[in-house]
């Protein structure tokens, strides 16, 4: 009961990561760290979606063997996580044999339940989404809304179908009753609207010819490979032991939370529950859906050359500065705009002038006054003892609101110092100086603990600076840009 298993979405590795991946990785990391602070045993899984047709096409364009291409790109996602100070407990790759075996096991369970059948099919396929679309789901130009400007392929072949329509009412009931909780609620309403339109059975395999002999083989049929969304969602299970470590699987599954972008909600809130219901396996408990990015007001696109590389911003401004911007300035639920100009403004006003300046002030006052703490630094401070507003905001994934709570404490402490004027108290040897500094140090230790899920590196620096009996000033946490 004390475990909390969460996942990011499993990114396609047809290109290197962009700032949207950084947002999702950081959001998931904050949730994990918050859950750990509440005493949960946590597991955070990410991975690489490697069996998509788009990966095969990208490898061909790069003139590389597919395995070599995805090996290179998967590594970039792991490296980004490390640079963001994120530790994935599991990074499950779609090309691993463990995953192939697990996906074949899931297929067999659905097949044995009578939910997989073969038929001829003709439809419009978007390689970007790896999805067949009905004409009424396209824009006025007959294009996919996610990938405008890219023509859809007309595909005709015989492949396997999954009886998605069979699970329509059961999924609707689960979502309406929040047994599968979708956050925010307007995304829940979107899924319910989609379900009202009526579910069609979906194709879950591709011919070897179209899949270029890449991906998970369909059990018992050498001519077909699994549709990527059938196998990729199963990474959430294969990464925690499904079909290869029963004890591990029983401990962690079902997932407590999937963190995903809005473009893949259909797969996570409709297809995935249906596959699991068919296989008679437990369902995930909740899905948190974030929005998309524009960059300086424009949609990110390779052709515009505005795909923001998070590594550039980490190298220029530091890991915690990027983490702060993504969590504070970008709404957790709506689309957001990424702007270097705004990042610098937030850095200077909130991190350099706000947090950094406060830490420097108090440390210098303590050093100049030869202040020694009477309270122990440990003081048994834990997030669980703190502000309910902060805890509620974090448990509802309102990262920006939780940060407002912390910055409220920073502002109040600044005001307290300005009103108490400890520099004057020091000049006059006023005995009140000690209690003013005690309160200031106590508040800073609390701020450091509350910052830990968001800015772990900064939190650690502040804790170290203020934990000994003697407090000394140091170099600025965030030198002004």
Beta strands, then each sheet from edge to edge (+ up, - down):
strand 1: 3-8
strand 2: 11-12
strand 3: 41-49
strand 4: 90-93
strand 5: 116-126
strand 6: 131-133
strand 7: 153-162
strand 8: 181-183
strand 9: 202-203
strand 10: 205-207
strand 11: 217-218
strand 12: 221-226
strand 13: 257-261
strand 14: 286-290
strand 15: 293-295
strand 16: 298-299
strand 17: 336-338
sheet 1: 2+ 3+ 1+ 13+ 14+ 8+
sheet 2: 2+ 3+ 4+
sheet 3: 6+ 5- 7+ 9-
sheet 4: 10+ 12- 11+
sheet 5: 16+ 15- 17-
end
